Amino acid sequence: MFGGSHDFVIDRSTFNYAGRDVNISTNDGERGLHMLYGHTSTSAVFNAEARFPPPLCHPGTREDILRELKYWVRHDTPQAFPNDSSIRWLYGPAGAGKSAIAQTVAETCAKIGILAGSFFFWRSDPSRNNPERLFTTLALQIAGAMPELRSSINSVIIKNPSILTSSIETQFNDLILQPWFKVQVHQELLGIPPSSHLRNDARRQTPFSSAPGTDTSLSPPSLTRIRIIIIDGLDECSNSPDQRRILSILGDAMRRHPLPFRILIASRPEPRIKDSFNKSGLKTICRWIPLDDDIYQTSREIRAFLQDRFREILYDHSHTMDHVARPWPTDNQIEVLVQKSSGHFIYPSTVLKYIDDDSAVPADHLDMVLGIQPLEGRNRHLWSWMLCTIRFYQRRTKRALSWFTSLGQS
């Protein structure tokens, strides 16, 4: 929005943060939020223009895991989830669909007003491949989603602007934890019960179970409702020590304090991340959700995804597909693609983007894909590299798909 500009203040203004995620209306007293905006990653939030179009779960896929996550949000009681209600770790290999699930949950929570904030790490983006802007970005979103915390967050920054360049431990404490404590104290002085006693009322009124068009005007104040924080691609954060710091900060806070947050973290199960989740502090408050083909029947879902998308492609390209025999594609062709996917949604997604190219006949591109043989060598490091660099250019796609096929069989 203000590319190339810095060290300035705009009074009495209104602007949208990161593609509609947080609406900030400011006056002379909200200079702190303006300063905070300058230290956020506008490309990291779930609806950022830089991420468009974001990955999403195809209708009818990942239903089991999405149902579990919705249940987790709605049933915040020790009886429902003993000792593990605060954090969920969604993990799986590259291409398993973690970001699509995180994005789908973020959009659902945003629509019903329970998304506190989101941050999608990305290795090739300097503003979101390290933790420097993680908690500042979340704090600005929280200021918009939870009005009771807005003034406190703003005041902290006005009183101490250096917080914006402090350690992430200090930022989390001063921008998120302490504002919540201040509001809790204020509520207690007014005779309002602590949030921990109000969560049952909030849960009964959560819009997850509301029908479309349900009037939620009688919902309780925002602080009585559990809010969701979503952090995707933790493994895309630049180095392992920073990954461990993030998990330590979140784990300690959620274990020690009755915060109104639930945190969904998605990443690959890299050894050091897994070790961090195995430590006693996180282990007692976190439930692991593996993206496993046996558990969530990924092959069945990939098959349904391919069938639906091929129907759309056939309709959209009907003018170039008149000469192609029906049915297209055949069941055998779809099954080959399912097998090549090896349980990873990124393979069929890549294939479909290539086949849906307006510059060629989809049937020709499908034939080319089906004729690809895996390249020699199975270097696992190429998988991560491909995720960061592939842009689906026609001249590169055949070799790219060969790599995916080879790595999927590793």
Buried (B, 14 or more C-beta within 10 A) or exposed (E): EEEEEEEEEEEEEEBEBBBEBBEBEBEEEBBBBBBBBEBBBBBBBBBBEBBEEBBBBBEEBBEEBBEEBBEBBBBBEEEEBEEBBBBBBBBBBBBBBBBBBBBBBBBBBBEBBBBBBBBBBBBEBEBBBBBBBBBBBBBBBBBBBBEBBBBBBBBBBBEEBEBBEBBBBBBBBBBBBBBBEBBBEEBEEEEBEEBEEBBEEBBEBBBBEEEEEEEEEEBEBBBBBBBBBBBBBBBBBBEBEBBBBBBBBBBBBBBEEEBBBBBBBBBBBBEEBBEBBEBEBBBEBBBBBBBEBEEBBBBEBBBBBBEBBBEEBBEEBEEBBEEBEEEBBEEEBBBBBBEBBBBBBBBBBBBBBBBBBEEBBBBEBBEBBBEBEBBEEBEEEBBBEBBEEBEEEEEEBBEBBBBBBBBBEE
